[in-house]
Structures are given as C-alpha cells and as structure tokens.
Amino acid sequence: MELFYTTPKNLEGSRTEIALEGDEFHHLVRVVRKKPGDEVLLTDGNGSRFHVRIREIGKQRLTADILTRSIYPPSPTAVTVAMSLLKTPHRFDLFLEKATELGVTAIIPMITARTIALPPKERIQGKLDRWQGIVLSASRQSKRLFLPRIHEPLSFAKVLDRDEYDLRILAHESSEQNPLIDFAEKNVLFMIGPEGGFTSEEVSRARSCGVLESSLGHTILRAETAGVFAVAMVRARLLETPFSEKWL
C-alpha cells in the first residue's frame, strides 16, 4: 500500500477524517490516480502512520476517513552526513536520494576549503526546497515514517562546532584507519569531503577536535558514493544487532 506525507498539524488530535491538499494531493490524485474508496497510508514524517480510505476528491483537495492509526518510536541510532556541496549538482541529488532510502537521519550540506559549488544566499532557499522534494520522493518510495532533516549549508568549522553527536567520523582517502565501531544506539556524524577531498589543515583541525578518522577502502570513492557507503555501513552493522528492527 502506497505511503503519502502530510503535515503533523494535519494528523494531530483524535479526528476521524483528514483533508489533503498541495503536492501530495497532486501526486496521489493526478500521478497515481487514486479514486474514492481507495485506501492508502499517510504519515507526518515523525513516526505517525494512518491507514485511510478516500471518501471524496475535489479539484484541489480530498477528504479521507481514518481507519487505523499507529505511532512508532524513532530509531535509537541516528546518522547524520555532512556532505560537501559538489561541483555537479545531480551527484549531490543522487546522494540525497540513496542516503534517504538507506535511512539517514539528517543531512548537512557542507562548505569546505575545496568546495566549488557555492550557491548565492538568495538561492539557498530554492536549493533547500528542491533537496526536500528529492528526500520526500525517496522517503515515499521506501515507505519511511521519519523524514530526514536537511540543514542549511554550514562551513566545515561550524560542523566541527556541533557537539550533539556521540561519534564524529571524518572519512578521507589518506587515512589508513578502519576502526571497528559499534554504532547501535549512538548519534553518529560522518563528514564527507568534496572532489579532491579534505585539505591537510582540515584533517588536522578535525583531529584536534577529537574527530575519528576512517578509511572507506583502498579504492578512491566519489564523494556521493562515500556518503552513501557511510550510511549503508551503519545499516549493515545494525542488521547484525538486536536493534535492526528499529531502523526506520
């Protein structure tokens, strides 16, 4: 059964029906051609899941009856990837899509010393809206009940200043370390550099801040591949633990 998204406000309270408008209305009615009587799943992207039956479809809005509702807890393991903005935008888009499918919790577009693609301030909101659309589409396809958060772009230094993580890992090609890390029930940050990687100054600064270093293998990965690999590595480790069923 297909999963669609709506705002948390639209699902709060003990209501017995729900109205859907905007982009998800368009996708549900114009793209997948749902009709009155069809049943679908709705989520607010925060762990709530509603099984609904479409009652009425108008030109810009539909009404559905709520059949059942469930609330799921977030995974005890959270993965954030701070990924450098890339010279080729579609490669960053690919990372967003695949990392979302694999279960990333949050994404920080990062500006490093070698970052080339720097959007002007007046275009940042447009970029964020576009990235959110990619994440929403990937979440819908993979039936995620928790939407990843996309932060505004931050500098390398500001990412290092964030102190809410249990583990911070800098992945870079010159590292010979491959630490065996237990990710379960931890809030993890991976830092992935741009084309050309991190500078030696950035690596030294990360070390001085207590950031772990890690190799992602002997071959050189494209930046977007490295970001996807980091999320997949955590997912693979969790599948080996009792916490795997909580990966959402």
C-alpha positions in Angstrom: 0.0 0.0 0.0 1.4 3.4 -1.0 2.6 5.9 1.6 2.0 9.6 1.4 3.0 12.6 3.5 1.1 15.4 5.2 2.0 18.0 7.8 2.0 17.0 11.5 -0.8 19.5 12.2 -3.0 17.7 9.7 -2.8 14.5 11.7 -2.9 15.7 15.3 -5.8 15.2 17.7 -8.4 12.5 17.7 -10.1 13.3 14.4 -11.8 10.7 12.3 -11.2 12.3 8.9 -8.4 14.1 7.2 -8.1 16.6 4.3 -5.2 16.5 1.9 -4.1 19.4 -0.4 -1.0 20.6 -2.2 1.8 18.5 -3.7 0.8 15.2 -2.1 -2.8 15.7 -3.3 -1.5 16.2 -6.8 0.7 13.1 -6.6 -2.0 11.0 -5.1 -4.8 12.0 -7.5 -3.0 13.2 -10.7 0.0 10.8 -10.7 -1.0 7.5 -9.1 -4.7 8.1 -10.0 -6.3 7.2 -6.7 -10.1 7.3 -6.5 -12.8 7.4 -3.8 -12.9 4.1 -2.0 -9.1 3.5 -2.4 -7.1 3.0 0.8 -3.6 4.5 1.4 -1.2 5.2 4.2 -0.4 8.7 5.5 2.4 9.8 7.7 3.6 13.1 9.2 7.2 12.1 8.8 7.6 12.0 12.6 6.6 8.4 13.2 2.8 8.5 12.9 1.1 6.2 10.4 -2.6 6.5 9.4 -4.5 4.0 7.3 -7.2 5.9 5.5 -9.9 5.4 2.9 -10.5 8.2 0.4 -14.1 9.5 0.6 -14.2 12.4 -1.7 -11.9 14.1 -4.3 -12.3 17.7 -5.3 -10.3 19.9 -7.7 -7.6 20.8 -5.2 -8.4 18.8 -2.1 -9.5 15.3 -1.0 -11.2 14.0 2.2 -10.4 10.6 3.7 -11.7 8.6 6.6 -9.2 7.4 9.2 -9.4 3.7 9.7 -6.5 3.0 12.0 -3.6 5.0 13.5 -0.2 3.9 14.8 2.7 5.7 16.4 6.3 4.3 16.0 9.3 5.4 18.1 12.4 6.7 16.3 15.4 4.5 15.8 17.8 4.7 18.8 20.6 5.1 16.2 20.8 8.3 14.3 23.1 9.0 11.3 23.9 12.5 10.1 26.1 13.0 7.0 27.8 16.4 6.5 28.4 16.2 2.8 30.4 18.8 0.9 28.4 20.6 -1.8 29.5 19.1 -5.1 30.6 20.6 -8.4 28.0 18.6 -10.3 24.5 19.1 -8.7 23.0 15.9 -9.9 25.6 13.9 -7.9 24.6 15.6 -4.7 21.0 14.8 -5.6 21.9 11.1 -6.1 23.5 11.1 -2.6 20.3 12.6 -1.1 18.1 10.0 -2.8 20.1 6.9 -1.9 21.0 8.1 1.7 17.3 8.7 2.3 16.4 5.2 1.1 19.1 3.7 3.4 17.8 5.5 6.5 19.9 8.7 7.0 18.5 10.8 9.8 19.8 14.2 8.8 22.0 15.8 6.0 24.2 18.9 6.4 25.3 20.4 3.1 28.9 21.4 4.0 31.3 24.1 2.6 34.9 23.1 2.8 38.2 24.6 1.6 37.8 22.8 -1.7 34.1 23.2 -2.2 33.5 24.8 -5.6 29.7 24.9 -5.8 28.7 27.8 -3.5 25.1 28.9 -4.1 24.4 32.6 -3.5 22.4 33.4 -0.4 19.3 34.4 -2.4 19.3 30.9 -4.0 19.7 28.8 -0.8 16.0 28.5 0.0 15.3 27.4 -3.5 18.0 24.7 -3.2 16.6 23.6 0.2 13.1 23.3 -1.3 14.5 21.2 -4.2 16.5 18.9 -1.9 13.5 18.5 0.3 11.5 17.4 -2.7 14.1 14.7 -3.5 14.1 13.5 0.1 10.3 13.4 0.1 10.1 11.4 -3.1 12.8 8.9 -1.8 11.0 8.6 1.5 7.7 7.9 -0.2 9.3 5.2 -2.3 11.0 3.5 0.6 8.0 4.0 2.9 9.9 5.8 5.6 7.9 7.1 8.6 10.6 9.6 9.6 11.7 12.2 7.1 15.4 13.1 7.1 16.1 16.7 8.1 18.1 18.8 5.6 20.0 21.6 7.3 21.0 24.9 5.8 24.6 24.8 4.3 27.3 25.1 7.0 31.0 25.7 6.9 33.4 22.9 7.9 34.3 24.9 11.0 30.6 25.2 12.1 30.1 21.5 11.5 33.0 20.8 13.8 31.4 23.1 16.4 28.3 20.9 16.7 28.6 18.9 19.9 25.4 16.8 19.9 27.0 13.7 18.5 28.3 10.6 20.3 30.6 9.8 17.4 32.1 12.1 14.8 33.9 10.4 11.9 36.0 12.1 9.1 36.3 9.8 6.1 39.2 10.6 3.8 41.4 8.8 1.3 44.7 9.3 3.1 43.5 7.6 6.3 44.8 4.1 7.0 42.5 3.6 9.9 39.4 1.4 9.8 38.0 1.5 13.3 35.5 -1.2 14.3 32.8 0.9 15.7 29.6 -0.1 17.5 27.0 2.3 16.0 24.0 0.9 17.9 22.1 3.5 19.9 24.5 6.3 19.1 24.1 9.6 17.4 26.7 9.5 14.6 28.1 12.2 12.3 30.1 11.4 9.1 32.0 14.2 7.4 32.5 13.7 3.7 34.7 16.0 1.6 34.3 17.3 -1.9 36.1 16.4 -5.2 39.7 16.5 -4.1 39.0 15.6 -0.5 39.8 17.5 2.7 42.9 19.6 3.0 45.6 18.6 5.4 44.7 21.6 7.6 41.1 20.4 7.8 42.2 16.9 8.7 44.5 18.3 11.4 41.7 20.5 12.8 39.3 17.6 12.9 41.9 15.5 14.8 42.4 18.3 17.4 38.6 18.3 17.9 38.6 14.6 18.7 37.0 13.5 15.4 37.8 9.9 14.5 39.3 9.2 11.1 38.3 6.3 8.8 39.2 4.9 5.5 36.4 3.7 3.3 38.6 1.2 1.5 41.7 1.1 -0.7 40.0 2.5 -3.8 39.0 6.1 -4.2 35.3 6.7 -4.0 33.4 9.6 -5.5 32.1 11.9 -2.8 28.5 10.9 -3.3 29.4 7.2 -3.2 31.4 7.8 0.1 28.3 9.4 1.6 26.0 6.6 0.6 28.6 4.0 1.7 28.8 5.6 5.2 25.0 5.3 5.7 25.0 1.8 4.3 27.8 0.7 6.6 25.8 1.7 9.6 22.7 0.0 8.3 24.6 -3.2 7.6 26.1 -3.2 11.2 22.6 -2.7 12.7 21.3 -5.6 10.7 23.7 -7.7 12.8 22.3 -6.4 16.1 19.1 -6.7 18.0 18.4 -3.1 17.1 17.9 -3.8 13.4 14.1 -3.9 13.6 14.2 -0.3 14.9 15.9 1.0 11.8 13.3 3.2 10.2 
